[in-house]
Amino acid sequence: MAGKEKGKISDAVIRRLPRYRRCLDGLMKAGVERISSGELSAMIGYTASQIRQDLNNFGGFGQQGYGYNVKSLYERIGEILGLDREYKMVIVGAGNLGSALVNYAKYQKWGFYIVAMFDVLPELIGTSINDTPVYSYTQLDQYLQENKIDIGVICTGKGAAPEVMDKLVAGGVKGIWNFAATDLSAPEGIPLENVHLSDSLNALTYYMLRSNPE
Amino acid sequence: MAGKEKGKISDAVIRRLPRYRRCLDGLMKAGVERISSGELSAMIGYTASQIRQDLNNFGGFGQQGYGYNVKSLYERIGEILGLDREYKMVIVGAGNLGSALVNYAKYQKWGFYIVAMFDVLPELIGTSINDTPVYSYTQLDQYLQENKIDIGVICTGKGAAPEVMDKLVAGGVKGIWNFAATDLSAPEGIPLENVHLSDSLNALTYYMLRSNPE
């Protein structure tokens, strides 16, 4: 479905695309219709040459001396990232982080529907968070059998995470978004993103040290 | 302080270091003393040549045919990332995400002390979360004047985020960790990390589409 892509795109490029898309979203809202790689560079901080190279991976968006059409580029990046369709998600672990995710209303606007949460705590089971029901973790297997879920989100502690991943995979999810503090590997064919919030904190302290030499 | 570094290290390398460190931590706990770049490659998924190149940025850790000393490499990476010292942090915004951060006990073990939180909601002000007091946002300026804070964490909505950033900078923080859904830029000399949880979700859907072609 993602036509015009030239061979394999590097992971680094993929991870820069959301940033481009946010910037383009802001430009659209400001009524900007065209933008050059130089102007994008000033806004995003990547070099103009890197921007041209990144975007060229997906077929020539820009025309020499004419710049990029903001709306087309925004839509094309969304299409590349799979944001032109809808996903059903479940979150396992209804603690603070799970609650933060389900409370982030934007996900729904972007096509990500969190349809159920699961937890082991009796005081959470049977409640709902931002209109999303919290079920018992013991119901997860059956729920996944009865409902087609695209993405499983793991917001448990690291101890429980491998079992949760196995259940999600057995239940037919197509991708896993893992926030447990452990690097999981899913079986071949099931993409998995390990999110470590502390990684960005460690990059921050690296730059702080260099910025404030003692 | 970070001796032996060869010129400017690329941002991509910096962002891979926490991953190396987590892997080395696991190896230490398993009693492994030495590891080759090939073995690290099998565990982490980067190529052995990339691993050697990455680690070579900080002075030769490994010796040909001998591998890396797990503990030394772990400690050296911690030193490079500034994890051999302590940081005092405040969190502005005591909602679910702020609560998730303050409840993550590991930060303290790693030298990150969250000493106060600030919010505008009367029902939160005066409470404490995981033993961390929640003060009124109106007290932030004074608190920062009276306490030396290293890192300010923004867990507010995007509308409030620029003002919060300005207050944190005026109050003397040395770095900012921003979770508000907007890309902030701090003044020169104040490193700032914009964390967008949805970026990893967008990478996930990219890989899901390619993994499950329709």
Interface residues (C-beta under 8 A of the other chain):
Chain A: M1 A2 D11 A12 I14 R15 L17 P18 R19 R21 R22 C23 I80 L81 G82 L83 Y87 G95 N96 L97 S99 A100 L101 N103 Y104 K106 Y107 W110 F112 D150 I151 K174 G175 I176 W177 A181 D183 G189 I190 P191 L192 E193 V195 H196 L197 S198 D199 S200 L201 N202 A203 L204 T205 Y206 Y207 M208 L209 R210 S211 N212 P213 E214
Chain B: M1 A2 D11 A12 I14 R15 L17 P18 R19 R21 R22 C23 I80 L81 G82 L83 Y87 G95 N96 L97 S99 A100 L101 N103 Y104 K106 Y107 W110 F112 D150 I151 K174 G175 I176 W177 A181 D183 G189 I190 P191 L192 E193 V195 H196 L197 S198 D199 S200 L201 N202 A203 L204 T205 Y206 Y207 M208 L209 R210 S211 N212 P213 E214
